[in-house]
């Protein structure tokens, strides 16, 4: 099949960029053109890493290529980051497979329309279309820049889902939720997969620890990915400060870059934990397996959540590491150990052995204290959870399993019709540019009758 694939790619520091770079070679028996942002502020084709078996193209090439030789499927890898802005005009005009990595796109869409393009009326129209039940004046909170975490209450998903032939998501809870909220819009589960980090590691863990001055004998709790408030690392620091004397071996290793709006180092200093916390800054994807090997326990907490499936967490499972996660509804089918009762919590009673420890949001500090103490002091428990995590990855989250599910989704989307635009479709999303051409040509003294040109 001939496929057009819209996604950021490395060296862009996006989890979805790495995801596409890992997945695309598994689909190379198809003829794939990967379309990357070629806007003025984007790296374009020249600044994008090549991917084996894939032809890189600038997005502006897509319309004429599709018109002269149509693609069998168009795939949009969509997340809640502004690096996906460039694909929205194509997504609403050329329906295909929308892979929804976050079930909340409000923040990125608001930034794209308001902060970057000053299109407040277009934003208002999309907000009202996505959330007709909401008071339209709510949009003014975001127009004024005061929305913040309120974005999670109004996720603004209707445009991409209504414009897609097929939407895919990486956890079954989200698939059911989207199917219920958007009846008539096909939604399909595609398992999230990651490569095997044990096959990618190059540097012994002891060397990684020495590189960052982590003392011998430390039990290292690691966090991977951008250092944002949503990772709940400040809550981890509070718990660590309370049990620091009880678990002198516990050390926190934070692997990732911090945004300018979050000063994690200030929190470390305020709690007097400078000697117990190491922040690496950005680490290249090629080195992540080495850092995974250097930790004993992985922390993958998240709140607020866009109901995303964390590739960073799955890499930790693949590495055979015990993980500590937030107890979120969309992760309810993952067997988790409750350290208070040493019982398994899971929506599936047949799920079997626990593969992680879950932390309740309304009781997080006490449960984090317990997790730090129990996991730091019990190597056997860490070993059991880590071995079970590795088995869980092998059964549910390998690259082969994800590629298999993509093949099924691609086959399905290639046979589905383009959806009809629903009532209330925002006018700016239906604009084909004719009026703009007429204004430009009129200003040049060359009035242009587009309808007459089409007839001739």
C-alpha positions as a printed Julia matrix, in Angstrom:
456×3 Matrix{Float64}:
   0.0     0.0     0.0
   1.1     3.56   -0.64
   0.95    5.5     2.65
   1.31    9.17    3.6
   2.54    9.47    7.19
   2.27   12.8     9.02
   4.41   12.96   12.16
   7.28   14.87   13.71
  10.52   12.89   13.47
  13.92   13.13   15.19
  15.84   15.22   15.95
  12.61   16.75   17.24
  12.53   16.02   20.98
   9.09   14.5    21.02
   8.03   11.08   22.21
   5.86   10.75   19.12
   8.84   11.59   16.89
  10.81    8.71   18.43
   7.74    6.47   18.23
   7.36    7.03   14.47
  11.07    6.55   13.85
  10.93    3.18   15.63
   7.69    2.02   14.02
   8.13    3.04   10.37
  10.92    0.52    9.54
   8.52   -2.25   10.64
   6.11   -1.12    7.91
   8.71   -0.65    5.19
   7.13   -3.26    2.87
   4.63   -0.49    2.17
   5.59    2.52    0.06
   5.71    5.23    2.72
   6.18    8.97    2.32
   6.69   10.69    5.68
   5.51   14.3     5.57
   7.26   16.62    8.0
   6.64   20.26    8.79
   8.32   22.5     6.21
   7.1    25.81    7.63
   9.42   28.74    8.2
  10.22   27.79   11.82
  10.44   24.02   11.25
  13.49   21.84   10.46
  11.95   20.66    7.19
  13.27   17.7     5.24
  16.89   18.83    5.38
  16.86   19.0     9.18
  15.03   15.71    9.76
  16.65   12.36   10.47
  16.28    9.82    7.65
  14.28    6.67    8.4
  15.09    3.37    6.73
  12.71    2.5     3.91
  10.86    5.81    4.11
  10.95    8.84    1.8
  10.93   12.18    3.63
   8.89   14.94    2.07
   7.82   18.46    2.99
   4.16   18.84    3.82
   3.51   21.34    1.02
   4.22   18.52   -1.45
   1.32   16.42   -0.22
  -1.7    17.92   -2.05
  -0.29   17.65   -5.55
   1.23   14.22   -4.93
  -2.06   12.92   -3.55
  -3.97   14.49   -6.46
  -1.75   12.94   -9.14
  -1.27    9.55   -7.45
  -3.59    9.05   -4.48
  -2.32    7.39   -1.31
  -4.09    4.27   -0.1
  -4.02    5.57    3.47
  -3.09    8.84    5.16
  -1.9     8.56    8.77
  -1.81   11.45   11.25
   0.15   10.96   14.49
  -1.61   13.49   16.71
  -0.56   14.63   20.16
  -1.03   17.54   22.54
   2.02   19.48   21.37
   2.38   22.37   18.95
   4.75   20.33   16.76
   1.56   18.72   15.4
  -0.01   22.04   14.33
   1.12   21.65   10.74
  -0.98   18.56   10.09
  -4.38   20.02   11.1
  -5.19   21.64    7.7
  -4.46   18.33    5.95
  -6.23   16.17    8.53
  -9.56   17.96    8.08
  -9.35   17.99    4.27
  -7.79   14.58    3.55
  -9.43   12.09    5.94
  -7.41    9.11    7.1
  -6.22    7.29   10.21
  -5.84    9.62   13.2
  -3.69    8.03   15.89
  -4.69    9.86   19.05
  -1.79    9.85   21.52
  -3.54   12.16   23.99
  -7.25   12.35   24.73
  -6.84   16.07   25.37
  -5.7    18.4    22.58
  -7.01   21.69   23.96
  -3.69   23.06   25.15
  -1.86   22.54   21.86
  -4.78   23.68   19.7
  -5.3    26.81   21.8
  -1.6    27.66   21.57
  -1.64   27.09   17.83
  -4.7    29.23   17.16
  -4.33   31.9    19.84
  -0.72   32.4    20.88
   0.91   31.65   17.55
  -1.64   32.88   14.99
  -4.0    35.27   16.81
  -7.03   33.45   15.37
  -9.37   33.97   18.3
 -12.59   33.71   16.26
 -11.46   30.39   14.77
 -10.64   29.14   18.26
 -14.08   30.15   19.53
 -15.73   28.33   16.63
 -13.78   25.12   17.29
 -14.46   25.28   21.01
 -18.21   25.65   20.44
 -18.24   22.87   17.85
 -16.28   20.52   20.11
 -18.31   21.34   23.22
 -21.81   22.5    22.24
 -23.0    21.72   25.78
 -20.62   24.3    27.28
 -21.32   27.99   27.74
 -19.54   29.7    24.82
 -18.18   32.3    27.23
 -15.9    29.62   28.69
 -13.77   30.06   25.58
 -12.96   33.6    26.72
 -11.02   32.19   29.67
  -8.61   30.58   27.22
  -8.61   33.52   24.81
  -7.4    35.65   27.71
  -4.67   33.1    28.51
  -6.09   32.04   31.89
  -7.23   28.49   31.07
  -4.33   26.45   32.41
  -5.35   23.01   33.65
  -9.01   23.79   32.9
  -8.18   22.55   29.4
  -8.58   18.98   30.68
 -12.29   19.65   31.24
 -12.84   20.49   27.57
 -10.45   18.31   25.53
 -11.45   19.59   22.03
 -11.32   16.2    20.31
 -14.35   16.45   18.06
 -12.64   18.02   15.03
  -9.96   15.33   14.52
 -12.3    12.44   15.35
 -15.16   13.71   13.18
 -12.78   14.34   10.27
 -11.11   10.9    10.45
 -12.06    7.8     8.57
 -10.76    5.89   11.61
  -9.33    6.9    14.98
  -6.84    4.7    16.82
  -5.88    4.82   20.49
  -3.4     2.85   22.58
  -5.53    1.7    25.52
  -8.83   -0.13   25.55
 -10.46    2.17   28.11
  -9.91    5.16   25.85
 -11.22    3.28   22.8
 -14.46    2.51   24.66
 -14.72    6.06   25.97
 -14.24    7.66   22.54
 -16.68    5.25   20.9
 -19.3     6.23   23.48
 -18.7     9.96   23.19
 -18.55   10.01   19.39
 -21.12    7.5    18.12
 -20.8     6.79   14.43
 -17.07    7.55   14.4
 -15.03    4.32   14.07
 -12.4     3.83   16.8
  -9.88    0.99   16.96
  -7.36   -0.26   19.51
  -3.71   -0.37   18.47
  -1.35   -1.73   21.1
   1.56    0.48   22.12
   4.92   -1.2    21.59
   8.54   -0.35   22.28
  11.85   -1.89   21.24
  13.68   -4.14   23.67
  16.01   -1.9    25.72
  18.01   -4.93   26.9
  19.14   -5.39   23.3
  20.04   -1.69   22.96
  22.14   -1.09   26.08
  25.81   -0.29   25.44
  27.22    1.08   28.7
  27.4    -0.86   31.99
  25.07    0.53   34.62
  27.93    1.11   37.06
  29.56    3.47   34.57
  26.36    5.46   34.11
  26.04    5.81   37.88
  29.65    6.89   38.27
  29.21    9.45   35.48
  26.64   11.21   37.66
  28.31   10.7    41.02
  25.72    8.28   42.38
  27.2     6.51   45.37
  27.87    2.79   45.35
  25.1     0.72   46.9
  22.38    3.27   46.16
  18.9     2.07   45.22
  18.1     4.31   42.3
  14.54    5.44   41.55
  14.42    6.79   38.0
  12.04    9.08   36.13
  12.22    9.37   32.33
  10.93   12.04   29.96
  10.39   15.78   30.16
  10.58   17.09   33.71
   7.12   18.63   34.0
   4.79   19.22   36.97
   2.48   16.5    35.6
   5.14   13.88   36.39
   4.4    14.52   40.1
   8.1    14.66   40.92
   7.58   17.36   43.53
   5.3    14.92   45.36
   8.06   12.3    45.13
  10.5    14.79   46.68
   8.11   15.47   49.55
   7.8    11.75   50.25
  11.56   11.21   49.95
  12.27   14.05   52.36
   9.98   12.45   54.93
  11.64    9.01   54.74
  15.2    10.09   53.93
  16.58    8.84   57.25
  14.69    5.54   57.0
  15.96    4.79   53.47
  19.48    6.22   53.26
  20.17    4.19   50.1
  17.32    5.75   48.07
  18.46    8.09   45.27
  16.33    9.82   42.63
  17.67    9.99   39.06
  15.64   12.28   36.77
  16.45   11.7    33.09
  15.09   14.43   30.86
  15.03   18.12   30.07
  13.02   20.58   32.15
  10.89   23.31   30.54
  11.53   26.93   31.47
   8.27   27.21   33.4
   9.15   24.51   35.98
  12.14   24.89   38.31
  12.49   21.37   39.66
  15.94   22.17   41.05
  14.39   24.81   43.32
  12.15   22.14   44.85
  15.16   19.88   45.41
  17.07   22.66   47.17
  14.08   23.74   49.25
  13.81   20.24   50.7
  17.53   19.83   51.27
  17.81   16.86   48.91
  20.72   18.01   46.74
  22.79   14.92   47.58
  19.88   12.54   46.98
  18.7    13.75   43.56
  20.43   13.81   40.17
  18.97   15.58   37.13
  20.69   14.68   33.87
  19.01   17.1    31.48
  18.25   15.95   27.95
  19.63   12.51   27.08
  19.72   11.29   23.44
  17.33    8.48   22.59
  20.28    6.21   21.82
  21.42    6.46   25.47
  18.08    5.81   27.15
  18.61    2.05   27.37
  21.85    2.65   29.29
  20.06    4.87   31.78
  17.25    2.37   32.17
  19.85   -0.22   33.06
  21.23    2.08   35.74
  18.02    2.36   37.78
  16.42   -0.12   40.17
  12.85    1.25   40.15
  11.08    3.47   37.62
   8.61    6.21   38.55
   5.9     6.91   35.97
   3.42    9.11   37.78
   1.01   11.38   35.92
  -1.58   13.96   36.92
  -3.44   15.65   35.35
  -3.69   13.07   32.6
  -4.73   13.12   28.96
  -5.44    9.36   29.23
  -2.23    8.77   27.31
  -0.37    5.47   27.2
   3.19    6.21   28.25
   5.87    4.8    25.97
   8.4     5.7    28.68
   6.55    3.44   31.13
   6.42    0.57   28.63
  10.17    0.88   28.05
  10.62    0.46   31.79
   8.51   -2.7    31.73
  10.54   -3.99   28.78
  13.73   -3.37   30.73
  12.42   -5.62   33.51
  12.1    -2.81   36.04
   9.52   -2.51   38.8
   7.46    0.61   38.17
   5.4     2.97   40.32
   2.46    4.48   38.45
  -0.56    6.65   39.23
  -3.79    4.75   39.83
  -5.67    6.02   36.76
  -8.88    4.66   35.3
  -7.44    3.98   31.86
  -4.72    1.81   33.43
  -7.2    -0.25   35.42
  -6.55   -3.39   33.36
  -2.87   -3.42   34.39
  -2.32   -5.73   37.41
  -0.9    -3.53   40.16
   0.32   -4.36   43.65
  -1.22   -2.57   46.62
   1.67   -2.44   49.09
  -0.68   -1.86   52.03
  -2.4    -5.22   51.67
   0.05   -6.94   49.27
  -2.93   -7.78   47.03
  -3.37   -7.26   43.29
  -5.73   -4.55   42.03
  -7.02   -4.93   38.48
 -10.29   -4.62   36.57
  -9.52   -8.0    34.99
  -9.71  -10.71   37.69
  -7.78  -13.12   35.45
  -4.85  -10.74   34.89
  -2.45  -12.65   37.12
   0.77  -11.44   38.74
   1.33   -7.74   39.54
   3.68   -5.86   37.23
   3.79   -2.48   39.0
   2.8    -0.54   42.12
  -0.1     1.93   41.8
  -0.37    5.15   43.83
  -3.79    6.63   44.66
  -4.09   10.29   43.72
  -5.93   11.23   46.93
  -3.44    9.42   49.15
  -0.25    9.87   47.2
   2.29   11.03   49.8
   1.66    8.16   52.28
   1.64    5.63   49.44
   4.81    7.09   47.92
   6.52    6.9    51.32
   5.53    3.25   51.56
   6.75    2.54   48.02
  10.12    4.2    48.63
  10.67    2.28   51.87
   9.44   -1.12   50.68
  11.09   -1.07   47.26
  14.37    0.35   48.5
  14.58   -2.26   51.26
  13.35   -5.37   49.48
  15.48   -6.56   46.57
  13.41   -9.74   46.23
  10.21   -7.73   45.73
  11.93   -5.57   43.14
  13.09   -8.72   41.35
   9.61  -10.27   41.26
   7.94   -7.13   39.99
  10.67   -6.57   37.4
  10.47  -10.1    36.04
   6.67   -9.86   35.81
   6.99   -6.5    34.06
   9.24   -8.02   31.43
   6.77  -10.85   30.83
   3.91   -8.36   30.56
   5.81   -6.36   27.91
   6.56   -9.52   25.91
   2.87  -10.5    25.94
   1.3    -7.09   25.31
   3.68   -4.36   24.15
   6.39   -5.42   21.7
   7.08   -3.67   18.42
   5.88   -6.72   16.51
   2.5    -6.57   18.26
   2.14   -2.86   17.53
   3.1    -3.34   13.87
   0.54   -6.17   13.6
  -2.21   -3.87   14.9
  -1.14   -1.09   12.54
  -1.47   -3.45    9.58
  -5.06   -4.18   10.59
  -5.82   -0.47   11.05
  -4.26    0.43    7.68
  -6.23   -2.28    5.91
  -9.44   -1.02    7.49
  -8.89    2.69    6.87
  -8.1     2.07    3.21
 -11.63    0.69    2.7
 -13.62    3.22    4.75
 -15.35    6.2     3.1
 -14.59    9.81    3.92
 -16.93   10.95    6.69
 -19.61   13.55    6.05
 -19.03   16.86    7.77
 -21.36   17.13   10.75
 -23.72   20.01   11.38
 -22.01   23.06   12.79
 -18.65   22.3    11.17
 -16.49   25.43   11.72
 -16.46   27.54    8.57
 -12.71   28.14    8.64
 -12.09   24.39    8.44
 -14.07   24.24    5.18
 -12.31   27.23    3.61
 -10.46   26.09    0.48
  -8.48   29.31    0.05
 -10.46   30.64   -2.92
 -11.38   33.89   -1.2
  -7.76   34.49   -0.24
  -6.6    33.99   -3.83
  -9.26   36.4    -5.04
  -8.19   39.07   -2.53
  -4.54   38.72   -3.52
  -5.17   38.82   -7.26
  -7.58   41.73   -6.89
  -4.94   43.7    -4.97
  -2.59   43.05   -7.91
  -5.17   44.4   -10.33
  -5.93   40.96  -11.76
  -9.48   40.01  -10.71
  -9.84   36.25  -10.8
 -13.1    34.36  -11.25
 -12.29   31.0    -9.68
 -15.56   29.42  -10.77
 -15.02   30.5   -14.37
 -11.43   29.19  -14.31
 -12.69   25.78  -13.2
 -15.27   25.72  -16.01
 -12.62   26.45  -18.63
